[in-house]
């Protein structure tokens, strides 16, 4: 952290680091960060696709260790020479900021930050950060598992659970490894690790650290000139290629009669990385309405773009409306947890409505959470958007 932000880093950066250090310090998650960081380096060395997805992307420690390319701090400029930092908290994504030079050194500032609250990762009864999901090129799939076993076998024993994914017109099964801190036996091959049943797998889910690698395809040579920084992928043609590819893919899924996918109408282009992520969040959210526009109209919102389509957006909306940042983290966590698990959709009480009024939330808020079955974390969809850009570059 001192190498990146200097010896005199701001209190807000120190606070984020200490908050995560205190939360993660006694868990096994650091070992997974180190493992994922090694896989990321392997993929970059081979010019192949790799993306750590899910809630690991909202961890500042994971970013510092190189396990993810997504910096969760608020949008900011950082001078790579004198470490001068300038936050832009009103912006969703630091990668969308205009270029700027340091007023002290004159060098071009680094643009970064996505304003992802770490509290999102620990909302609710379980610890989502225990589970890691990564996409990696098919060409590196076997080598990646060898790397994982080489790194983790001295410290853990494993159980393997086969997960099935639909890929186009075919299904494929990939192993999900559960990690146990008591080392019983060293395995040098994935197929020698004992397999468990579906019932056992679901029993372990959320309670034992796990890692799953999902092979993905990329256009041959697409990473031959892969940039060192994700920010270098951000340009309008690339963003709109990614949007077109994503929307076409989702429309094909709709043809297969998957009801949860709802695509905004009149969607033709985006002008920033944050807008691309917004679209993905809108599509992946699960709610009771025909489309985002229909939901907004039915609950009395002016525009569907005003609605919080991710857990982080919901978190920020609560603090923005209440003006009580730092005083209602417990309440905000409860609202996010009940919304993402569909609790309000099953039972929205008058006490809940009174609390929403006390928090000065919009009049449409109760209608939104009362019709929402699931919200993905925005950090997961940032990873997906970045993966699209790297695969289509």
C-alpha positions in Angstrom: 0.0 0.0 0.0 2.9 2.4 0.8 4.5 1.6 -2.5 1.4 2.7 -4.4 0.0 5.5 -2.2 3.2 6.7 -0.5 4.2 6.9 3.1 1.7 9.7 3.9 -1.3 8.0 2.4 -4.7 9.6 3.3 -6.7 8.5 6.3 -9.5 7.2 4.1 -7.0 4.7 2.4 -5.7 3.7 5.8 -9.2 3.2 7.1 -10.2 0.9 4.2 -7.0 -1.1 4.7 -7.5 -1.5 8.4 -11.2 -2.4 8.0 -10.3 -5.3 5.7 -7.3 -6.3 7.8 -9.5 -6.6 10.9 -12.2 -8.5 9.0 -9.9 -10.9 7.0 -7.0 -11.2 9.3 -8.0 -14.5 11.0 -9.5 -16.1 7.9 -8.0 -18.2 5.1 -9.0 -15.7 2.4 -5.5 -14.2 2.1 -4.2 -17.6 0.9 -6.9 -17.5 -1.8 -5.9 -13.9 -2.8 -2.3 -15.1 -3.2 -3.4 -18.1 -5.3 -5.6 -16.1 -7.6 -2.8 -13.5 -7.9 -0.5 -16.3 -9.1 -3.1 -17.4 -11.7 -3.5 -13.9 -12.9 0.3 -13.5 -13.4 0.3 -16.9 -15.3 -2.4 -15.7 -17.7 -0.7 -12.4 -18.3 2.6 -14.1 -19.0 0.9 -16.4 -21.6 -1.2 -13.5 -23.0 -4.4 -15.3 -22.1 -7.7 -14.3 -20.5 -8.2 -14.3 -16.8 -10.8 -12.6 -14.6 -11.4 -13.0 -10.9 -15.2 -12.5 -10.5 -17.6 -12.1 -7.6 -17.0 -10.3 -4.3 -13.3 -10.6 -4.3 -13.4 -7.6 -6.6 -14.6 -5.3 -3.9 -11.6 -6.1 -1.7 -8.8 -3.5 -1.4 -6.4 -6.1 -0.1 -7.1 -8.4 -3.1 -6.3 -5.5 -5.4 -3.0 -4.7 -3.5 -2.0 -8.4 -3.8 -2.7 -8.5 -7.5 -5.7 -10.9 -7.3 -8.0 -8.5 -9.1 -7.5 -5.5 -11.5 -10.4 -3.7 -9.9 -9.5 -1.0 -7.3 -12.5 -0.6 -5.0 -11.6 2.8 -3.6 -13.7 5.8 -4.7 -12.8 7.2 -8.1 -9.5 9.1 -7.9 -6.4 10.5 -9.6 -3.0 9.3 -8.3 0.4 10.7 -9.2 2.8 7.8 -9.8 5.8 10.0 -8.9 4.9 12.0 -5.8 1.8 10.0 -4.8 -0.5 13.0 -4.7 -4.1 11.7 -4.7 -7.3 13.5 -5.6 -10.6 11.8 -5.0 -13.7 12.2 -7.2 -16.4 10.6 -5.0 -19.3 11.8 -7.3 -18.0 9.6 -10.2 -18.9 5.9 -10.5 -15.7 4.9 -12.2 -12.2 6.4 -12.1 -11.4 4.9 -15.5 -13.9 7.2 -17.1 -12.2 10.4 -15.7 -10.6 12.7 -18.3 -6.8 12.7 -18.4 -5.1 15.0 -16.0 -1.5 16.0 -15.0 -0.2 16.3 -11.5 0.0 20.0 -10.5 3.2 19.3 -8.6 5.1 17.0 -10.9 3.6 17.5 -14.3 3.3 13.8 -15.0 0.2 12.1 -16.2 -2.0 11.0 -13.3 -3.2 7.4 -12.9 -7.0 7.1 -13.0 -8.6 4.4 -10.9 -11.3 3.5 -8.4 -14.8 2.1 -8.6 -16.4 3.2 -5.2 -17.1 -0.4 -4.0 -17.9 -0.6 -0.3 -16.2 -3.6 1.4 -19.3 -3.9 3.7 -21.1 -5.3 0.7 -19.0 -8.5 0.9 -19.9 -9.2 4.5 -23.7 -8.4 4.4 -25.9 -11.2 5.7 -25.4 -14.5 7.4 -22.6 -16.0 5.4 -19.1 -14.8 4.3 -19.3 -14.6 0.5 -15.6 -13.8 0.2 -14.8 -17.4 1.1 -15.9 -18.4 -2.4 -13.8 -17.5 -5.4 -15.0 -17.8 -9.0 -12.5 -17.2 -11.8 -12.7 -17.3 -15.6 -9.5 -18.5 -17.4 -8.7 -19.4 -21.0 -9.3 -23.0 -21.9 -5.7 -23.3 -23.0 -4.5 -22.7 -19.4 -7.2 -24.7 -17.6 -5.1 -27.8 -16.8 -2.0 -25.7 -16.0 -4.0 -23.5 -13.7 -5.1 -26.4 -11.5 -1.6 -27.6 -11.3 -0.6 -24.2 -10.1 -3.4 -24.2 -7.5 -2.4 -27.6 -6.1 1.3 -26.7 -6.1 0.6 -23.6 -4.0 -2.1 -24.8 -1.7 -1.3 -28.5 -1.1 1.2 -27.9 1.7 -1.4 -26.1 3.7 -4.8 -27.7 2.9 -6.6 -30.9 2.1 -9.4 -30.8 -0.5 -12.8 -32.1 -1.5 -13.9 -31.8 -5.2 -17.5 -31.0 -6.2 -18.3 -31.2 -10.0 -20.4 -28.2 -11.1 -22.3 -28.2 -14.4 -22.4 -25.1 -16.7 -24.3 -24.6 -19.9 -22.0 -23.3 -22.7 -23.9 -22.6 -25.9 -25.5 -25.9 -26.9 -23.4 -28.1 -24.7 -22.9 -28.7 -21.0 -19.6 -29.0 -19.3 -18.6 -29.9 -15.8 -15.8 -28.2 -13.9 -14.5 -29.0 -10.4 -15.0 -26.7 -7.4 -12.4 -27.2 -4.7 -13.3 -26.9 -1.0 -10.3 -26.1 1.2 -9.8 -27.6 4.7 -7.0 -26.2 6.9 -6.0 -29.6 8.3 -3.6 -31.3 5.8 -4.4 -34.9 5.4 -2.8 -35.9 2.1 -0.9 -34.2 -0.6 -2.5 -34.4 -4.1 -0.5 -33.8 -7.2 -3.4 -34.2 -9.6 -6.9 -32.9 -9.6 -8.5 -36.2 -10.5 -7.0 -37.8 -7.4 -8.8 -35.5 -5.0 -11.9 -37.2 -3.5 -15.2 -36.1 -5.0 -18.3 -35.3 -2.9 -22.0 -35.5 -3.6 -24.3 -32.6 -4.4 -25.8 -32.8 -0.9 -22.3 -32.5 0.7 -21.4 -29.7 -1.7 -24.4 -27.6 -0.7 -23.6 -28.3 2.9 -20.1 -26.9 2.5 -21.3 -23.9 0.5 -20.7 -20.7 2.4 -18.9 -22.4 5.3 -15.6 -23.6 3.8 -13.3 -21.6 1.5 -13.7 -22.7 -2.1 -12.2 -22.0 -5.5 -13.7 -22.7 -9.0 -12.1 -22.0 -12.3 -14.4 -21.8 -15.3 -12.7 -22.2 -18.7 -13.6 -19.5 -21.3 -12.9 -19.0 -25.0 -11.2 -15.9 -26.5 -10.5 -15.0 -30.0 -7.0 -16.3 -31.0 -4.4 -13.7 -30.4 -6.8 -11.3 -28.7 -4.3 -10.8 -25.8 -1.1 -10.7 -27.8 -0.7 -7.0 -27.0 -2.5 -7.0 -23.6 -2.0 -3.7 -21.8 -0.5 -3.7 -18.3 -3.4 -1.6 -17.0 -7.1 -2.3 -17.5 -7.7 1.4 -17.9 -5.9 1.2 -21.3 -8.8 -0.9 -22.7 -11.4 1.9 -22.2 -12.4 3.5 -25.5 -15.7 4.1 -27.1 -15.4 1.6 -30.0 -14.3 -1.2 -27.6 -17.1 -0.3 -25.1 -19.8 -0.5 -27.7 -18.4 -3.8 -29.2 -18.6 -5.2 -25.7 -22.2 -3.9 -25.3 -23.3 -5.3 -28.6 -21.7 -8.7 -27.9 -23.3 -8.9 -24.4 -26.8 -7.9 -25.5 -26.8 -10.3 -28.4 -25.6 -13.1 -26.1 -28.4 -12.3 -23.6 -31.0 -12.1 -26.4 -30.0 -15.6 -27.5 -30.5 -16.7 -23.9 -34.0 -15.2 -23.9 -34.8 -17.3 -27.0 -34.1 -20.3 -24.8 -37.0 -19.2 -22.6 -34.9 -18.1 -19.6 -37.3 -15.7 -17.8 -34.9 -13.8 -15.5 -33.2 -11.9 -18.4 -34.8 -8.5 -19.1 -33.0 -6.2 -21.5 -33.7 -2.4 -21.5 -35.5 -1.1 -24.6 -33.9 1.2 -27.3 -30.4 0.2 -26.2 -27.8 1.1 -28.9 -24.6 2.4 -27.4 -22.8 3.5 -24.2 -20.4 6.3 -23.7 -18.4 5.1 -20.6 -17.3 2.0 -18.8 -19.7 2.8 -15.9 -22.6 2.8 -18.4 -21.6 -0.6 -19.7 -21.6 -1.9 -16.2 -25.0 -0.3 -15.5 -26.5 -2.2 -18.5 -25.0 -5.5 -17.2 -26.4 -4.8 -13.7 -29.9 -4.1 -15.2 -29.9 -7.3 -17.2 -28.7 -9.6 -14.4 -31.1 -8.2 -11.7 -34.1 -10.5 -11.1 -37.5 -8.7 -10.5 -41.2 -9.0 -11.1 -41.8 -6.9 -14.3 -41.5 -7.3 -18.1 -38.6 -4.9 -18.5 -36.6 -2.2 -16.5 -38.8 0.5 -18.1 -42.0 -1.3 -17.1 -40.8 -1.7 -13.5 -39.9 2.0 -13.2 -43.3 3.0 -14.6 -45.2 0.6 -12.3 -43.5 1.8 -9.1 -43.6 5.5 -10.0 -39.9 6.1 -10.7 -39.0 8.8 -13.4 -36.5 6.5 -15.1 -35.3 3.0 -14.8 -31.7 4.4 -14.7 -32.6 5.9 -11.3 -33.2 2.4 -9.8 -30.4 0.7 -7.8 -29.6 -2.3 -10.0 -26.8 -3.7 -7.8 -26.0 -4.2 -4.2 -23.5 -1.4 -4.1 -25.8 1.1 -5.9 -28.5 0.2 -3.3 -25.9 0.8 -0.5 -24.9 4.2 -1.9 -28.6 5.2 -2.4 -29.4 4.5 1.3 -26.5 6.7 2.6 -27.1 9.4 0.0 -30.8 9.8 0.9 -30.4 9.5 4.6 -27.3 11.8 4.9 -26.2 9.5 7.8 -23.0 7.9 6.4 -21.2 6.0 9.1 -24.2 5.9 11.5 -26.5 3.4 9.7 -24.2 0.7 8.4 -26.1 -2.0 10.2 -29.4 -0.8 8.8 -28.0 -0.5 5.3 -26.5 -4.0 5.5 -29.9 -5.4 6.6 -31.7 -3.7 3.7 -29.1 -4.9 1.2 -29.3 -8.4 2.5 -33.1 -8.6 2.5 -33.3 -7.1 -1.0 -30.7 -9.4 -2.6 -32.3 -12.5 -1.0 -35.8 -11.5 -1.9 -37.0 -11.2 1.7 -38.9 -7.9 1.0 -40.5 -9.5 -2.1 -42.0 -12.2 0.1 -42.9 -10.1 3.1 -42.7 -6.2 3.1 -44.1 -5.0 6.4 -45.4 -1.6 7.5 -42.4 -1.3 9.9 -40.2 -1.7 6.8 -42.1 1.1 5.1 -41.8 3.4 8.1 -38.0 2.8 8.2 -37.7 3.7 4.5 -39.5 6.9 5.2 -37.2 7.7 8.1 -34.3 7.2 5.8 -35.8 9.7 3.3 -35.7 7.0 0.6 -37.7 7.8 -2.6 -41.4 7.0 -2.7 -40.8 4.2 -5.3 -38.2 2.5 -3.0 -40.7 0.2 -1.3 -42.1 -0.9 -4.7 -38.6 -1.6 -6.0 -37.4 -3.8 -3.1 -40.8 -5.4 -2.8 -40.6 -6.7 -6.4 -36.9 -7.6 -6.4 -35.8 -11.3 -6.0 -32.1 -10.9 -6.5 -29.4 -8.3 -7.0 -25.8 -9.1 -8.2 -22.9 -7.2 -6.7 -21.7 -4.5 -9.0 -18.1 -5.6 -8.5 -19.0 -8.9 -10.1 -20.4 -7.1 -13.2 -17.4 -4.8 -13.4 -15.3 -8.0 -13.6 -17.6 -9.3 -16.4 -17.4 -6.0 -18.3 -13.6 -6.0 -18.1 -13.5 -9.6 -19.3 -15.7 -8.7 -22.3 -13.3 -5.9 -23.2 -10.2 -8.1 -23.0 -11.8 -10.9 -25.0 -13.1 -8.6 -27.8 -10.1 -6.2 -27.9 
